[in-house]
Each structure stands twice: as C-alpha cells, then as structure tokens.
Amino acid sequence: MLLISTFFIGLIVAVAVIPFLIQLSNRFGWVDQPNNRKIHLFPVSRIGGVGIFFAIFCAIVPSFLLFNFDSFSWKFLCCSAFAFALGLFDDFSDWRPKYKLLFQVLLGAATYFAGFQIQTIHVGLGHSISLGIFSLPITVFWIALIMNAFNMIDGMDGLATSYCFITMIGLSILLMVQGQTILSMIGFATASACLGFYLYNYHPAKIFMGDSGSQFLGYLLAVLSVKAAYGSSQNVAWVPLTFLSYPLMELLLSIIRRTIVQIKKEHKISIKRVIIKTMIADSDHFHHRLLKYGLSQKISNIIIMLFTLLSNLIGFVLIHQSNMMILFGFGLFGFGMVLLLRMLYVEDMWISQERSEMEKEYEIGQKFNPTSIIRKVDSRY
C-alpha cells in the first residue's frame, strides 16, 4: 500500500508543479534555444529536472515517517541531491566537459565511501571476479559512465523520460521482491515523477529535463541497477547490462564514432580527447538516425520504448537461468543489436572526411530552416 501511495504522490506532484516551472522559465528566460544540432524549433523550458527532483522528494516523505532509514539510504539521498545540484549548475553555467567529469568522479568517490561498493563481479558462468584494490576506481567509473550515457540519450522529446520510467519500474520490482523496501520506494517515486513529467515532455515538448534531470536520474540508475543486481542472484553482471543496454549502446557507439573520426582526421588516437568529446552532444545518435530514416519523433520514441521494454524483460528472464541459457540469451540479444546497428550505422560510420564536413556545413547553413532534413521529416506529424 505504501509503495502505491508513493507512486501516486510522485505522479500528482509532478503533474502539478511542471506547469508552474514552464511559466517560471518562460518569464526569466530559462529556456533551451534551438540551434543546428537540436531538433526543436522554438525555445523550450530547460528546468524540468527541478520538478522531477521535487516530486521524488515529496513522494518519499511518508517513508521518512514510517521507516528508520539506514545510514546508506541517507547518504545515498544526499549524493543524489549533489548529482541534481551538479546538473542544475551546468544548466545555468554550461560547464566545460572536463570539469563536469571531475565532479562526477568526486560524486562517485563519495558514493563509494557512503557504502556503495562494487567489490565482486559475478559473470554467471560459475566464476566471479574479486576487484580488490580496483573496487574504488570501478565503482567511480560505473557511476560516471551511466551518468554520461543517460545524458546522451536525452536528445529527443520524451525519450530519456520514457526510458527511465520503464527501467525504474523494472528495477523497483526487483528491489521490492528482494526486500530492499526503501530503495524500492525511491525507484517507484522516480518512475512516477518521470511519468508525470512525460505528460509535458512528449512531442512536441513543453519542457526539457535539462542536465539537472539527466545527471540526477543517471545517478539513480547507476546505483539502483547494481543494488538490484546484487540482491537478485549470482548472475549480477547481466542485470545492469540488460536493463541499461540502450544508453550503454549509445555511449559505446559514440566512442567508436568519434575515435574513427579522430583517426581519419589526425591519424592518431588520444584517449583523453575521445573521452572529453564523448561528453559533447552531437546530432548523430540512434534517435537522430531514426529521424533521418524518415520516422517521426513519436514513432521513434515508441520504437526505443519497445526496445527498452524488451531489454528489461530479458533481464528478468536471465536472472535465475542456467549458465548456458544466460550465455545463449545474452548472445542472441547482442546479435540482434548488432544487426540493427549494422543497418543504421555501419554504412555511414566510415564516410569520408570531406562528406562529413559538407554535411556539417549544410546543417549549420540550415540552422533555422524548417526544411532541413530532421525538421522536414518531423513536421509531417
């Protein structure tokens, strides 16, 4: 009953507070302006993360009154607030990527000393890997990885919000079954806040979550996915990889794409530059590809939602299966992803630098032109 009330409180608060934030941002100019990289045509409020954070906070207030929060839960909530503050500051100051990464690393370290530590990786094939002294860097790496991966998929109306809603429902169910009640409540509160926000964020969006929302939600996903994994079975490695497969896939493709561009342009590889450039948004992500193939934002969003739902279901199925079934299932899932990416990416991955520059010049030249590739396709719906 408490989980249900937590869900509906978060939903109601989000639905109620978002219109106020839209009016407030329009009044003070807290909006995201359109440019050659972005696909919206008009200025849109960019402080939706404030509403998501506030809705989650209000939803878990009853839990404060009925439960004695353990030390980790309090510290986890404090670190979550820091992730939100980090994103909110970036919304108003537009940090350079290296400074944002630095604070993500500090947040990861703080979370590690708060009690969230990835010490062992069970691969589900009868073996486990003890990380030992590498526990700290692996934990920090995971948190920074997911925060940036989730931020990367926040590039189309309703996309990141719907993804987080579906994934948080799945993770919350796992946490609830395992008896991790407090973390389950946080997950359900997050899902409900995302659902309420989605009502204003689906195409055409009236408000964006901004970095305050993407950094905050990415942090919650990073921690709760591993918490759900370690309490489910010995096959813990498969749970976060399947539940978070879409943003991880997007991040991996961005690294590969930018590495190839760097090699073709400079004939060398700089790991530092690849990492920094990966944190800089561009217009060649998976959802951009779907739009360029002629699909509308709504249809593209539905496709990715179905993919997210499928990956979550696969995660549930693989939790308690035999080692061979896990290997087969994950291999089949990976093979399907490779076929999809082969269709959408490979032909354009190795295009010449001259063609890439021409496309870039075209996009800049069509900066505010509704007849550009993406806007022309989307305007039909």
C-alpha positions as CSV (number, residue, x, y, z in Angstrom):
1,M,0.0,0.0,0.0
2,L,2.8,2.4,0.9
3,L,4.5,1.7,-2.5
4,I,1.3,2.5,-4.3
5,S,0.8,5.8,-2.3
6,T,4.5,6.7,-3.0
7,F,3.9,6.2,-6.8
8,F,0.7,8.3,-6.9
9,I,2.1,11.1,-4.7
10,G,5.1,11.5,-7.1
11,L,2.8,11.4,-10.1
12,I,0.4,14.1,-8.7
13,V,3.2,16.4,-7.5
14,A,5.0,16.2,-10.9
15,V,1.8,16.9,-12.8
16,A,1.0,19.9,-10.6
17,V,4.5,21.5,-10.4
18,I,5.6,21.2,-14.0
19,P,3.2,23.9,-15.4
20,F,4.5,26.3,-12.8
21,L,8.1,25.6,-13.9
22,I,7.2,26.2,-17.5
23,Q,5.7,29.6,-16.7
24,L,8.6,30.5,-14.5
25,S,11.3,29.6,-17.1
26,N,9.5,31.5,-19.8
27,R,9.3,34.5,-17.6
28,F,13.0,34.5,-16.7
29,G,14.4,33.2,-20.0
30,W,15.4,29.8,-18.6
31,V,14.9,28.1,-21.9
32,D,16.8,25.9,-24.4
33,Q,17.3,27.8,-27.6
34,P,17.1,25.9,-30.9
35,N,20.4,25.5,-32.9
36,N,21.8,23.4,-35.8
37,R,22.3,20.4,-33.5
38,K,19.0,20.3,-31.7
39,I,15.7,19.2,-33.3
40,H,13.2,21.5,-31.6
41,L,12.1,24.7,-33.4
42,F,11.2,27.0,-30.6
43,P,12.6,27.9,-27.1
44,V,11.7,25.3,-24.6
45,S,11.9,25.4,-20.8
46,R,15.0,23.5,-19.6
47,I,14.5,23.2,-15.8
48,G,12.2,20.2,-15.8
49,G,14.8,18.4,-13.6
50,V,13.7,20.7,-10.7
51,G,10.2,19.3,-11.0
52,I,11.4,15.7,-11.1
53,F,13.6,16.2,-8.1
54,F,10.8,17.9,-6.1
55,A,8.3,15.2,-7.0
56,I,10.6,12.4,-5.8
57,F,11.3,14.3,-2.6
58,C,7.6,14.7,-1.8
59,A,6.8,11.1,-2.7
60,I,9.3,9.7,-0.2
61,V,8.3,11.9,2.7
62,P,5.9,9.3,4.0
63,S,8.7,6.8,4.1
64,F,10.6,9.2,6.4
65,L,7.8,9.0,8.9
66,L,7.2,5.2,8.7
67,F,10.7,3.8,8.3
68,N,14.1,4.2,10.0
69,F,16.3,4.9,7.1
70,D,19.7,3.1,7.4
71,S,22.9,5.0,7.1
72,F,23.4,4.2,3.4
73,S,20.0,5.3,2.4
74,W,20.6,8.8,4.0
75,K,24.0,9.1,2.3
76,F,22.6,7.9,-1.0
77,L,19.9,10.6,-0.9
78,C,22.5,13.2,-0.1
79,C,24.7,12.1,-3.0
80,S,21.6,12.1,-5.2
81,A,20.9,15.7,-4.2
82,F,24.5,16.5,-5.1
83,A,24.0,15.0,-8.6
84,F,21.0,17.2,-9.1
85,A,22.9,20.3,-7.9
86,L,25.7,19.4,-10.3
87,G,23.3,19.2,-13.3
88,L,21.4,22.4,-12.2
89,F,24.7,24.3,-12.0
90,D,25.6,23.1,-15.5
91,D,22.2,24.2,-16.8
92,F,22.9,27.8,-15.9
93,S,26.7,27.9,-16.4
94,D,27.4,25.5,-19.2
95,W,30.5,23.8,-17.7
96,R,33.3,22.5,-19.9
97,P,33.1,18.7,-20.1
98,K,36.3,18.1,-18.2
99,Y,35.0,20.0,-15.1
100,K,31.7,18.1,-15.2
101,L,33.6,14.8,-15.4
102,L,35.8,15.8,-12.4
103,F,32.7,16.4,-10.2
104,Q,31.2,13.1,-11.4
105,V,34.3,11.4,-10.3
106,L,34.1,13.1,-6.9
107,L,30.5,12.1,-6.6
108,G,31.4,8.5,-7.5
109,A,34.1,8.5,-4.8
110,A,31.7,10.0,-2.2
111,T,29.1,7.3,-3.1
112,Y,31.8,4.6,-2.6
113,F,32.7,5.8,0.9
114,A,29.0,6.1,1.6
115,G,28.7,2.3,1.2
116,F,28.0,1.6,-2.4
117,Q,31.0,-0.5,-3.5
118,I,31.3,-2.9,-6.4
119,Q,33.7,-5.4,-4.9
120,T,32.9,-8.6,-6.9
121,I,31.6,-9.2,-10.4
122,H,29.7,-12.5,-10.9
123,V,29.6,-13.3,-14.6
124,G,27.0,-16.0,-14.2
125,L,29.2,-18.7,-15.7
126,G,30.4,-20.3,-12.5
127,H,33.1,-17.7,-11.9
128,S,33.4,-14.4,-10.1
129,I,36.0,-11.7,-10.2
130,S,37.2,-10.1,-7.0
131,L,38.1,-6.5,-7.7
132,G,40.2,-5.9,-4.6
133,I,42.0,-2.5,-4.8
134,F,40.2,-1.8,-8.1
135,S,36.8,-1.7,-6.3
136,L,37.0,2.1,-5.9
137,P,38.0,3.0,-9.5
138,I,35.5,0.6,-10.9
139,T,32.7,2.0,-8.8
140,V,33.6,5.5,-9.7
141,F,33.9,4.6,-13.4
142,W,30.5,2.9,-13.4
143,I,28.7,5.9,-11.9
144,A,30.3,8.4,-14.3
145,L,29.7,6.0,-17.2
146,I,26.0,5.7,-16.6
147,M,25.5,9.4,-15.8
148,N,27.1,10.4,-19.2
149,A,25.3,7.5,-21.0
150,F,21.9,8.6,-19.8
151,N,22.6,12.2,-20.6
152,M,23.5,11.2,-24.1
153,I,20.0,9.7,-24.8
154,D,18.3,12.9,-23.6
155,G,18.1,14.4,-27.1
156,M,14.5,13.8,-28.3
157,D,11.1,14.7,-26.9
158,G,10.1,12.2,-24.2
159,L,12.9,9.7,-24.9
160,A,15.0,9.8,-21.7
161,T,11.9,10.2,-19.6
162,S,10.1,7.2,-21.1
163,Y,13.3,5.1,-20.9
164,C,13.8,6.0,-17.2
165,F,10.1,5.3,-16.4
166,I,10.2,1.8,-17.9
167,T,13.6,0.9,-16.4
168,M,12.9,2.2,-13.0
169,I,9.7,0.2,-12.8
170,G,11.7,-3.0,-13.6
171,L,14.4,-2.2,-11.1
172,S,11.9,-1.2,-8.4
173,I,10.1,-4.5,-8.8
174,L,13.4,-6.4,-8.4
175,L,14.2,-4.3,-5.3
176,M,10.8,-4.9,-3.8
177,V,11.0,-8.7,-4.3
178,Q,14.4,-8.7,-2.6
179,G,13.0,-6.8,0.4
180,Q,15.0,-3.7,-0.2
181,T,11.9,-1.6,0.6
182,I,13.5,1.9,1.0
183,L,15.4,1.6,-2.3
184,S,12.3,0.2,-4.0
185,M,10.3,3.3,-2.8
186,I,12.9,5.6,-4.2
187,G,12.7,3.7,-7.5
188,F,8.9,3.9,-7.7
189,A,9.0,7.6,-6.7
190,T,11.4,8.2,-9.6
191,A,9.2,6.2,-12.0
192,S,6.1,8.2,-11.0
193,A,7.9,11.5,-11.3
194,C,9.1,10.6,-14.8
195,L,5.6,9.6,-15.8
196,G,4.2,12.9,-14.6
197,F,7.0,14.8,-16.4
198,Y,6.4,12.8,-19.6
199,L,2.9,14.3,-19.9
200,Y,4.6,17.6,-20.7
201,N,7.8,16.2,-22.3
202,Y,6.3,14.1,-25.1
203,H,6.4,15.5,-28.6
204,P,6.0,18.5,-29.0
205,A,7.7,19.0,-25.7
206,K,6.7,21.9,-23.5
207,I,9.7,21.4,-21.1
208,F,13.0,19.6,-21.1
209,M,14.6,17.9,-18.0
210,G,18.0,19.6,-18.6
211,D,21.2,18.4,-17.0
212,S,19.6,18.8,-13.6
213,G,17.3,15.9,-14.6
214,S,19.6,13.8,-16.7
215,Q,22.5,13.9,-14.2
216,F,20.2,13.1,-11.3
217,L,18.3,10.3,-13.0
218,G,21.5,8.9,-14.4
219,Y,23.0,8.7,-11.0
220,L,19.9,6.9,-9.6
221,L,20.0,4.4,-12.4
222,A,23.7,3.7,-11.8
223,V,23.2,2.9,-8.1
224,L,19.9,1.2,-8.2
225,S,20.7,-1.1,-11.1
226,V,23.7,-2.6,-9.2
227,K,21.8,-2.7,-5.9
228,A,19.1,-4.7,-7.7
229,A,21.7,-6.9,-9.3
230,Y,23.5,-7.9,-6.1
231,G,20.3,-8.8,-4.4
232,S,18.8,-10.9,-7.2
233,S,21.2,-13.8,-7.9
234,Q,24.8,-14.7,-8.6
235,N,24.3,-13.6,-12.2
236,V,24.7,-9.9,-11.3
237,A,26.7,-8.8,-14.3
238,W,23.8,-9.4,-16.6
239,V,21.2,-7.3,-14.8
240,P,22.7,-3.8,-15.3
241,L,24.0,-4.7,-18.7
242,T,20.5,-5.7,-20.0
243,F,18.4,-3.1,-18.1
244,L,20.8,-0.3,-19.1
245,S,21.7,-1.7,-22.6
246,Y,20.3,1.2,-24.6
247,P,22.3,4.1,-23.0
248,L,25.4,1.9,-22.8
249,M,25.0,1.0,-26.5
250,E,24.6,4.7,-27.3
251,L,27.7,5.6,-25.4
252,L,29.8,2.8,-27.0
253,L,28.8,3.9,-30.5
254,S,29.6,7.5,-29.7
255,I,33.1,6.5,-28.6
256,I,33.6,4.3,-31.7
257,R,32.3,7.1,-34.0
258,R,34.5,9.8,-32.5
259,T,37.5,7.6,-32.4
260,I,37.1,6.8,-36.1
261,V,36.7,10.5,-37.0
262,Q,39.9,11.3,-34.9
263,I,41.9,8.6,-36.7
264,K,40.8,9.7,-40.2
265,K,41.4,13.4,-39.4
266,E,44.5,13.3,-37.3
267,H,45.9,9.8,-37.9
268,K,46.3,9.1,-34.2
269,I,44.3,8.3,-31.1
270,S,44.0,10.4,-28.0
271,I,42.1,8.7,-25.3
272,K,41.7,11.9,-23.3
273,R,40.2,13.7,-26.3
274,V,37.9,10.9,-27.1
275,I,36.5,10.8,-23.6
276,I,36.1,14.6,-23.5
277,K,34.4,14.7,-26.9
278,T,32.1,11.9,-25.9
279,M,30.6,14.2,-23.3
280,I,29.9,16.8,-26.0
281,A,26.5,16.4,-27.7
282,D,26.2,15.9,-31.4
283,S,23.4,15.1,-33.9
284,D,24.4,11.5,-34.9
285,H,22.9,9.4,-32.1
286,F,20.5,6.5,-32.6
287,H,17.3,8.6,-32.3
288,H,18.8,11.1,-34.8
289,R,19.3,8.2,-37.2
290,L,15.7,7.1,-36.9
291,L,14.6,10.6,-37.7
292,K,16.8,10.8,-40.7
293,Y,15.4,7.5,-41.9
294,G,12.0,9.3,-42.2
295,L,10.4,8.4,-38.8
296,S,8.6,11.0,-36.7
297,Q,9.7,11.7,-33.1
298,K,6.6,9.9,-31.7
299,I,7.3,6.7,-33.7
300,S,11.0,6.8,-32.9
301,N,10.2,7.2,-29.3
302,I,7.8,4.2,-29.4
303,I,10.5,2.0,-31.1
304,I,13.0,2.8,-28.4
305,M,10.4,2.3,-25.7
306,L,9.7,-1.2,-27.1
307,F,13.4,-1.9,-27.2
308,T,13.8,-0.8,-23.6
309,L,10.8,-3.0,-22.5
310,L,12.3,-6.0,-24.3
311,S,15.8,-5.5,-22.7
312,N,14.1,-5.2,-19.3
313,L,12.2,-8.4,-19.9
314,I,15.3,-10.2,-21.0
315,G,17.0,-9.0,-17.8
316,F,14.2,-10.5,-15.7
317,V,14.4,-13.8,-17.6
318,L,18.1,-14.2,-17.3
319,I,18.3,-13.6,-13.6
320,H,17.8,-17.2,-12.4
321,Q,18.5,-19.1,-15.5
322,S,21.3,-21.7,-16.0
323,N,24.7,-20.6,-17.2
324,M,24.3,-21.9,-20.7
325,M,20.8,-20.3,-21.0
326,I,22.2,-16.9,-19.9
327,L,25.1,-17.2,-22.4
328,F,22.7,-18.1,-25.2
329,G,20.1,-15.4,-24.3
330,F,22.6,-12.6,-24.0
331,G,24.4,-13.7,-27.1
332,L,21.1,-13.7,-29.1
333,F,20.2,-10.3,-27.7
334,G,23.7,-9.0,-28.6
335,F,23.3,-10.5,-32.1
336,G,20.0,-8.7,-32.6
337,M,21.5,-5.4,-31.6
338,V,24.5,-5.8,-34.0
339,L,22.1,-6.4,-36.9
340,L,20.1,-3.3,-36.0
341,L,23.3,-1.2,-35.7
342,R,24.6,-2.7,-39.0
343,M,21.5,-1.4,-40.7
344,L,21.6,2.1,-39.2
345,Y,25.3,2.9,-38.7
346,V,28.0,1.0,-40.5
347,E,27.5,2.4,-43.9
348,D,27.9,5.9,-42.6
349,M,30.5,5.1,-40.0
350,W,33.3,5.2,-42.5
351,I,32.2,8.1,-44.7
352,S,35.0,10.3,-46.0
353,Q,36.0,13.4,-44.0
354,E,35.0,15.6,-47.0
355,R,31.5,14.3,-46.9
356,S,31.3,14.7,-43.2
357,E,32.4,18.3,-43.4
358,M,29.9,19.0,-46.2
359,E,27.0,17.6,-44.0
360,K,28.2,19.7,-41.1
361,E,28.2,22.9,-43.3
362,Y,24.7,22.0,-44.6
363,E,23.4,21.6,-41.0
364,I,24.9,24.9,-40.0
365,G,23.5,26.7,-43.1
366,Q,20.0,25.3,-42.4
367,K,20.2,26.4,-38.7
368,F,16.7,27.9,-38.5
369,N,15.3,26.5,-41.7
370,P,12.3,24.2,-41.2
371,T,13.1,22.4,-44.5
372,S,16.3,20.8,-43.1
373,I,16.5,17.0,-43.0
374,I,15.3,16.4,-39.5
375,R,12.7,19.2,-39.3
376,K,11.3,18.4,-42.7
377,V,10.6,14.8,-41.8
378,D,9.2,15.6,-38.3
379,S,7.0,18.4,-39.5
380,R,4.7,16.0,-41.3
381,Y,3.4,14.6,-38.0
